[in-house]
Amino acid sequence: MLDHCVPWPPEAAQRYSASGLWEGLTIAEAVERTAAAFPDKLALVQGTQRFTYRQLVEHSRRLAVGFLDLGVRPRDRVVVQLPNTPAFVFVYLALARIGAIPVMALRAHRHAEVRHFISASGANAYVIADRVNDFDYRTMAAEMKAAFPALRHVVVVGEPGPGQVALDALLAPPAPGDAARLAAVRPAPGEVATMLLSGGTTSLSKLIPRTHDDYVLNARLCGKAAGFDASTVFMAILPLGHNYNLASPGILGSFYYGGTVVLAKGTDIAEIFATVARERVTVIAAAVPLIVAWLASDEPARHDTSSLRVIQNGGARLAPELRARLRERFGCMPQEIYGTAEGLINMTRLDDPDELLLESSGAPVCDEDEIMVVDDAGNPVPDGEPGELVTRGPYTIRGYYDAPARNAEAFTPDGFYRMGDIVRKRGRHVYTEGRRKDLINRGGEKISCEEVEDMIVTHPKVKAVTLVAMPDPVFGEKACAFVIPHEGERLSFDELVAHLRAQRIASFKLPERLELVEAFPLSPVGKILKRELRERIALRLQREAQAPAATH
């Protein structure tokens, strides 16, 4: 395995292989196996772009050879920052084919995050779009290349900038020696295949090394729990760089079972449901803000949604009443998916009774997933009692990449990953209640309070700051900054946002409310009582919402 990664103990790895959980397949080979069975079946669709499984494999193989010609080698880390387009799929499979390791940045990430990803991973290549909407990624990439001498290659989907390479230029015609070249660099199934990003609960995201063996298993088990088969038509709307849409079950789960992947072009409701009707979509991977918007809109009723069998929800818990309304409105099953990019995935099953289907956050997708709910001392609590969820298993990592100090905090000595979530467990089903980690979940996007606080406190008017979650009916949570200004200073919300934008962080991390205070509530040992601040802002929002009604 790649240096600075923590492997599974040999006895566990042997058991997972012997039982068939680990199939000994690379990610690219799993897709190629499906292509051999269904060569002419439609694999990937976006608008008028349509690719069969044969074309998917041929295109990604040609691109894999192009990456080799460029100088990308097995175990090289490659930061991939692309929107949801067929190019994302081709790039991902091409890198997997040659054993290079994609580091899955999101489209919304900006200079601060990308700089961290390159530095932490030691990446020597960066794949980007030329521009998306009003943001030019080529300019940012040029800054990164100047800052990191080891970053040798910038590959652009679209028009490259100076010193950059167009992705299309890597697509050389097939040559007789290509198969031998690709066979020579075939990665071992136990090698790292992908680096996902942690939720960033403490400062910037940690890198999560997923192997071919464990990630193929992840996709296979999640696809099975979702009822995927060759008739599945799966729609991806949220970023493909997320574990949710990549392999839980996502596009890799679809490819494993021979389904068709439909990439939505955006979140416009009319376009989404026109695509559902046109492509006969059977499964949509959604999130709370999308579902809330769909249920509040008349637009879905204007389209034929009779093909829909399942609407999945991931990233943040969907309230039971909304799950029931989904089933009633669309005549399909709601499916809750709760898990972590570090491994464990829980899913409600399509044949669960309503008590589980509508109320729970699901059960582990694998019988070998070990889960416990523990108290602050690490002792298991009885079923039904709240505690922190800890887990280990055949697709849950044993450590972050090159992060021994973080690993000592996040993993127990016997290899259980501390998820940081407070849950209740009844049998194998879990019911989420909150977090121990200092993190804001904005519609599935995780915001590290510490990261944003560290940036806010550099403003010359700010004496102290703490960031907390405030409730939001659409996104679940948004960020509210409580700031103690320096004496005689008064910070405006616009000044705060401008200061953060100047540091070029992702827009979803920006606070959406500012509260100026003279002091923070403190515990006897001087710790900021964030719970009191969360309660304070929630009450204030409630009063503000009621104020107009009170005047009539």
CORKAPE-V837218 format. One record per backbone hydrogen bond with DSSP energy under -0.5 kcal/mol. CO is the residue of the C=O (numbers start at 0). NH is the residue of the N-H. E is the energy in kcal/mol with one decimal. If there is no record, write none. Layout:
co-><CO	CO>
nh-><NH	NH>
e-><E	E>
This chain:
co-><1	3	4	5	8	8	9	10	11	12	13	14	15	15	16	20	25	26	27	28	29	30	31	32	33	37	37	38	40	42	43	44	45	48	50	50	51	52	53	54	55	56	57	58	59	60	61	62	63	64	65	66	66	67	72	75	76	76	77	78	78	79	80	82	84	84	85	86	87	88	89	90	91	92	93	94	94	95	98	99	100	101	101	102	102	105	109	110	111	112	113	114	115	116	117	117	123	123	124	125	126	127	129	129	131	133	134	134	135	136	137	138	139	140	141	142	143	146	147	149	152	153	154	155	155	156	157	160	164	165	166	167	169	174	176	177	178	179	180	181	182	187	188	190	192	193	193	194	195	205	206	206	207	207	209	209	210	211	212	213	214	215	216	217	218	219	220	221	222	223	224	228	231	231	232	232	233	233	234	234	235	238	241	242	242	243	244	245	248	249	250	251	252	253	253	254	259	259	260	260	261	261	267	268	269	270	271	272	273	274	275	275	281	281	282	283	283	284	284	285	286	287	288	289	290	291	292	293	297	298	299	302	304	308	309	309	310	311	312	316	318	318	319	320	321	322	323	324	325	326	332	334	335	336	337	339	341	343	344	345	346	348	352	352	353	353	354	355	361	362	365	367	368	369	371	371	372	373	374	378	381	386	387	388	389	390	391	392	394	399	402	403	404	405	405	406	409	411	415	416	416	419	419	420	420	421	421	422	423	424	425	427	428	429	430	433	436	437	439	439	440	440	441	443	444	445	446	446	447	448	449	450	451	452	454	455	458	460	460	463	465	467	469	471	474	474	475	477	478	478	479	479	480	480	481	482	482	483	483	485	491	492	493	494	495	496	497	498	499	499	500	503	505	506	512	514	520	522	526	527	528	528	529	530	531	532	533	534	535	536	537	538	539	540	541	542	543	545	546	547	548>
nh-><4	401	6	397	11	12	13	14	15	16	17	18	20	21	19	22	29	30	31	32	33	34	35	36	37	40	52	53	52	260	50	262	48	45	42	43	55	56	57	58	59	60	61	62	63	64	65	66	67	68	69	70	71	70	75	100	123	124	102	80	126	104	128	84	87	88	89	90	91	92	93	94	95	96	97	98	99	98	74	101	77	103	194	79	104	108	113	114	115	116	117	118	119	120	121	122	151	152	78	154	80	156	136	137	134	135	131	136	139	140	141	142	143	144	145	146	147	148	150	151	125	164	127	157	166	129	159	163	155	168	169	170	171	177	180	181	182	183	184	184	185	190	212	211	101	195	209	103	207	197	208	400	195	209	192	193	214	215	216	217	218	219	220	221	222	223	224	225	227	226	349	231	233	259	281	282	235	261	236	284	263	241	245	246	247	247	250	251	252	253	254	255	256	257	258	257	233	261	44	262	235	263	271	272	273	274	275	276	277	278	279	280	308	309	234	285	311	236	237	313	290	291	292	293	294	295	296	296	300	301	302	304	307	332	283	311	334	285	336	318	321	322	323	324	325	326	327	328	329	330	310	312	347	314	345	342	396	339	364	337	362	351	355	356	357	358	358	359	429	346	368	369	370	391	373	389	380	387	377	374	384	422	373	418	371	416	369	395	396	402	406	407	408	408	409	410	417	414	411	390	418	435	436	388	422	432	433	386	430	383	428	363	425	360	423	421	438	448	441	446	442	476	444	445	441	447	439	448	451	452	453	454	455	456	457	458	461	462	485	483	481	479	477	475	442	476	471	469	511	512	467	481	482	514	465	484	516	462	463	488	495	496	497	498	499	500	501	502	502	504	503	111	508	509	480	482	528	525	522	529	531	532	533	534	535	536	537	538	539	540	541	542	543	544	545	546	547	549	550	550	551>
e-><-1.1	-3.1	-0.7	-0.6	-0.5	-2.5	-2.5	-1.8	-2.5	-2.1	-2.7	-2.0	-1.1	-1.9	-1.2	-0.7	-2.1	-1.6	-2.5	-2.4	-1.4	-2.2	-2.0	-1.2	-2.5	-1.4	-0.5	-2.5	-1.9	-2.8	-2.5	-3.0	-2.4	-2.3	-2.8	-2.0	-2.6	-2.3	-2.6	-2.8	-2.0	-2.4	-2.3	-2.0	-2.0	-2.2	-2.0	-2.4	-2.0	-2.6	-1.8	-1.1	-2.5	-0.7	-2.1	-3.3	-1.9	-1.0	-2.9	-0.6	-3.1	-1.2	-0.7	-1.6	-1.0	-1.0	-2.4	-2.8	-2.6	-2.5	-2.4	-2.6	-2.2	-2.0	-1.2	-0.6	-1.7	-0.7	-3.0	-0.7	-2.6	-0.6	-2.7	-2.6	-1.7	-1.7	-2.9	-2.7	-1.4	-2.5	-2.5	-2.3	-3.2	-1.9	-1.8	-1.1	-1.1	-1.8	-2.2	-2.6	-2.9	-3.0	-1.0	-1.2	-2.2	-0.5	-2.1	-0.8	-1.0	-2.7	-2.1	-1.8	-2.1	-2.6	-1.9	-1.7	-2.0	-0.5	-2.0	-1.5	-1.8	-2.8	-2.7	-1.0	-3.0	-1.8	-0.6	-2.0	-3.4	-0.9	-1.9	-1.4	-1.7	-1.8	-2.1	-2.6	-2.4	-1.8	-0.7	-0.8	-1.1	-2.3	-2.9	-1.8	-0.8	-0.6	-3.0	-2.4	-2.9	-2.6	-0.7	-2.4	-2.2	-0.8	-3.4	-2.0	-2.4	-2.4	-1.7	-2.2	-2.3	-2.5	-2.9	-2.2	-2.4	-2.0	-2.3	-1.5	-2.9	-1.4	-0.6	-1.8	-0.5	-2.8	-2.3	-2.1	-0.5	-3.5	-0.5	-1.9	-2.6	-1.3	-1.6	-2.6	-0.7	-1.1	-2.2	-2.3	-2.5	-1.8	-2.6	-2.3	-1.4	-0.5	-2.9	-0.9	-2.9	-0.5	-2.4	-0.5	-2.5	-0.7	-2.6	-2.4	-1.8	-2.0	-2.1	-1.8	-2.4	-2.9	-1.0	-1.5	-3.1	-2.2	-3.0	-0.8	-3.1	-0.6	-0.5	-1.5	-2.5	-2.8	-1.9	-2.5	-2.5	-1.2	-0.5	-1.0	-0.7	-2.0	-1.7	-0.9	-1.6	-2.8	-1.7	-0.5	-2.1	-2.2	-2.6	-0.5	-0.8	-1.9	-2.3	-1.9	-2.2	-2.0	-2.1	-3.1	-2.7	-1.4	-2.4	-2.5	-2.1	-0.5	-3.4	-1.7	-2.6	-1.7	-1.9	-2.7	-1.9	-1.9	-1.3	-2.9	-2.7	-0.6	-0.6	-1.5	-2.5	-2.5	-1.4	-0.5	-0.6	-1.7	-0.5	-2.8	-2.7	-2.7	-2.0	-2.5	-2.2	-2.8	-2.6	-2.2	-2.3	-3.9	-3.0	-1.0	-0.5	-0.8	-2.6	-1.8	-1.0	-0.5	-2.7	-2.0	-3.3	-2.2	-2.7	-1.7	-0.8	-4.4	-1.1	-2.0	-0.6	-3.0	-1.3	-1.7	-2.5	-1.9	-1.6	-0.7	-2.6	-3.2	-2.1	-1.8	-1.7	-1.3	-0.9	-2.9	-1.3	-0.5	-1.7	-0.5	-2.8	-0.5	-2.3	-0.6	-1.8	-2.9	-2.4	-1.0	-2.5	-2.4	-1.0	-2.2	-1.9	-0.5	-2.5	-2.9	-2.8	-2.8	-2.2	-1.5	-2.3	-1.5	-1.5	-2.9	-3.1	-0.6	-2.4	-0.6	-0.6	-2.9	-2.2	-0.7	-2.6	-2.5	-1.8	-2.6	-2.0	-2.5	-2.4	-2.2	-1.9	-2.9	-1.9	-0.6	-0.9	-0.7	-1.5	-1.6	-1.6	-1.7	-2.8	-2.7	-3.0	-2.4	-2.6	-1.6	-0.6	-1.3	-2.8	-2.4	-2.3	-2.5	-2.1	-2.2	-2.1	-2.5	-2.0	-2.4	-2.3	-2.3	-1.5	-1.5	-0.7	-1.8	-0.9	-0.8	-1.1>
